[in-house]
Amino acid sequence: MPRAASLAAELLNNFEPEIESVTLTPSDGGRFEVTVNDRLVFSKLQSHRHAEPGEVTRLIRQLLQEGYR
């Protein structure tokens, strides 16, 4: 959970105007997914790996630059 809490803080710091809230939901089975406005941005289950430092932030920034909100 420390990694998820750190990511939540990073996302709020980088995208405070665009993000209304961040929710951390514990789950079994190694599931770790990040969804922005109902769009899946990162899935540990699909990628079979942890996100690299800064990866989720980069993916969200890319999504927002493409105009998806």
C-alpha positions as CSV (number, residue, x, y, z in Angstrom):
1,M,0.0,0.0,0.0
2,P,2.9,2.5,0.5
3,R,3.6,2.4,-3.3
4,A,-0.1,3.2,-4.0
5,A,-0.3,6.0,-1.5
6,S,2.9,7.5,-2.9
7,L,1.3,7.3,-6.4
8,A,-1.9,8.9,-5.2
9,A,0.1,11.9,-3.8
10,E,2.1,12.2,-7.0
11,L,-1.0,12.2,-9.1
12,L,-2.7,14.9,-6.9
13,N,0.5,17.0,-7.0
14,N,0.8,16.8,-10.8
15,F,-2.9,16.9,-11.8
16,E,-4.7,18.7,-9.0
17,P,-6.8,20.9,-11.4
18,E,-7.8,17.8,-13.5
19,I,-8.4,15.2,-10.8
20,E,-11.3,15.6,-8.4
21,S,-10.3,12.6,-6.2
22,V,-8.0,9.6,-5.9
23,T,-9.3,6.4,-4.3
24,L,-7.2,3.5,-3.2
25,T,-9.0,0.2,-3.0
26,P,-7.1,-2.7,-1.5
27,S,-7.5,-6.0,-3.4
28,D,-6.2,-9.5,-3.5
29,G,-4.4,-11.3,-6.3
30,G,-1.9,-8.5,-7.2
31,R,-4.4,-6.3,-8.9
32,F,-3.3,-2.7,-9.3
33,E,-5.2,-0.6,-11.8
34,V,-5.4,3.1,-12.5
35,T,-8.4,4.5,-14.2
36,V,-9.0,8.1,-15.2
37,N,-12.5,9.2,-16.1
38,D,-13.6,5.6,-16.7
39,R,-10.6,4.9,-19.0
40,L,-8.0,2.3,-17.9
41,V,-4.6,3.9,-17.9
42,F,-2.5,1.1,-16.3
43,S,-3.2,-2.5,-15.3
44,K,-0.7,-4.7,-13.5
45,L,-2.9,-7.7,-14.3
46,Q,-2.7,-6.9,-18.1
47,S,1.0,-5.9,-18.1
48,H,2.2,-8.6,-15.6
49,R,4.5,-6.0,-14.0
50,H,4.6,-3.1,-11.6
51,A,4.5,0.4,-13.1
52,E,7.9,2.0,-13.4
53,P,8.4,5.2,-11.3
54,G,6.7,8.1,-13.1
55,E,5.1,5.8,-15.7
56,V,1.5,6.3,-14.5
57,T,2.0,10.0,-14.3
58,R,3.4,10.0,-17.9
59,L,0.4,8.0,-19.2
60,I,-2.1,10.3,-17.5
61,R,-0.3,13.4,-18.9
62,Q,-0.4,11.8,-22.4
63,L,-4.1,11.1,-22.0
64,L,-4.9,14.6,-20.9
65,Q,-2.8,16.1,-23.8
66,E,-4.8,14.1,-26.2
67,G,-7.9,15.9,-24.9
68,Y,-9.5,13.0,-23.1
69,R,-11.2,14.1,-19.9
